[in-house]
C-alpha cells in the first residue's frame, strides 16, 4: 500500500500542508514581534498565500521598516487562485 501512487500523493499533500502551516506560523510570529498586532484582514490575506509566496514574504519582511511596508508588499503580489496548491 505504501508504494501505491494514491498513497504517495496523499502523503505528499499532507507534507505540503504541514510545511505551509509551519511557514505561516513563523511569518505571523515574526511580523507580530516586529510590528505588534497584525490586522485580522491582513492575517487572512497572508493565509491565502502559496508556500512559494510565503517563502518570498519571509525574505522580504527582513527589509520592512513598518507595517505599511507589509501592506504595500501584499498589495503588489498576485494571490493564488482557489484550489491552487503549491
MOURPE-V954033 format. One record per residue. PSI is psi as a letter, one per 30 degrees, with the letter a starting at -180 (NA if undefined). NEAR is the number of other C-alpha atoms within 10 Angstrom. Layout:
# MOURPE-V954033
PSI_NEAR ; PSI_NEAR
This chain:
# MOURPE-V954033
e_7 ; f_8 ; f_7 ; l_8 ; e_10 ; e_11 ; e_11 ; e_13 ; e_11 ; e_11 ; e_12 ; e_12 ; e_13 ; e_12 ; e_12 ; e_15 ; e_14 ; e_12 ; e_12 ; e_20 ; e_14 ; e_12 ; e_18 ; e_23 ; e_11 ; e_14 ; e_19 ; e_17 ; e_14 ; e_15 ; e_20 ; e_14 ; e_11 ; e_16 ; f_14 ; a_11 ; k_13 ; k_16 ; k_10 ; e_9 ; e_9 ; e_12 ; e_14 ; e_10 ; e_12 ; e_18 ; f_16 ; f_15 ; l_23 ; l_18 ; e_20 ; e_12 ; e_17 ; e_19 ; e_15 ; e_11 ; e_20 ; e_18 ; e_12 ; e_13 ; f_18 ; f_11 ; f_10 ; k_15 ; f_11 ; l_12 ; f_18 ; f_11 ; e_14 ; e_20 ; e_11 ; e_10 ; e_14 ; e_16 ; f_11 ; g_9 ; l_11 ; k_9 ; k_14 ; l_13 ; l_10 ; k_7 ; g_6 ; k_8 ; k_12 ; NA_13
